[in-house]
């Protein structure tokens, strides 16, 4: 891991232009930032940015890569909350000065913008607080959609929803190649996200491949029949497609 000082020119070229908080941080506060306000942190794949229970007092914006948020229950079982994609926030929680409520682990080589004085920035720049609230509302909506799928839908629809929502979030950032996206998630990760067994996930993905819906090869997922997957997901697709 390493840090680099904040450089406004380099950050402005970042794909995080889709992140409202990120834009406000750069465009409206750049004259107020000092050399210690924002730093660049790079981590290789399969490394923890922070672990559940750590005293993390910084806010992060993912600039490049892929991060998975996980939490261990008291009996040691893992729950995967969601994937964090470029332009999205992590580390923001109810108690900013308290222990981290989940772990953040990189699935790909990742680069972060680390903001250590977020409370001070928000107190002087209210628009940043509004952007944080908006980002949190988006995360809450996505969490509610996953919860609905886990509690009311069968495996096929759960997995179809997960694939489409990841595809749409990546497409929003121009990180797709047609109907193909980078896909570092393992079957175990999908299972722990959707409340399924790894065997069930394996069978469903093989069925999707046999039916010509999608294929996964060397960490690359290609949607072969977009309309069929949309039909499986149903009306929830409208929430995945930005206006």
TANOR-V18379 format. One line per field, one symbol per residue. ss: DSSP state (H for helix, E for strand, C for the rest). psi: psi as a letter, one per 40 degrees, with the letter a starting at -180 (. if undefined). Layout:
# TANOR-V18379
ss: ???
psi: ???
This chain:
# TANOR-V18379
ss: CEEEECCHHHHHCCHHHHCHHHHHHHHCCHHHCCCCCEEEEEECCCCEEECCCCECCCEEEEEECEEEEEEECCCCCEEEEEEEECCCEECCCCCCCCECCCEEEECCCEEEEEECCHHHHHHHCHHHHHHHHHHHHHHHHHHHHHHHHHHHCCHHHHHHHHHHHHHHHHHHCCCEECCEEECCCCHHHHHHHHCCCHHHHHHHHHHHHHCCCEEEECCEEEECCHHHHHHHHHHHHHHHCCC
psi: iiiiihhddddeeieeeehddddddddeedeeiaeedhihhhiiifihdiiheigheiiihhdiahihhiihideeihhhdihhiheiiiehidgdeaiheiihhhdihihihhhefddddddegddddddddddddddddddddddddddeiiddddddddddddddddddeffigbeiiigehidddddedefiidddddddddddddefdiihhffhhhhdgddddddddadedddehi.
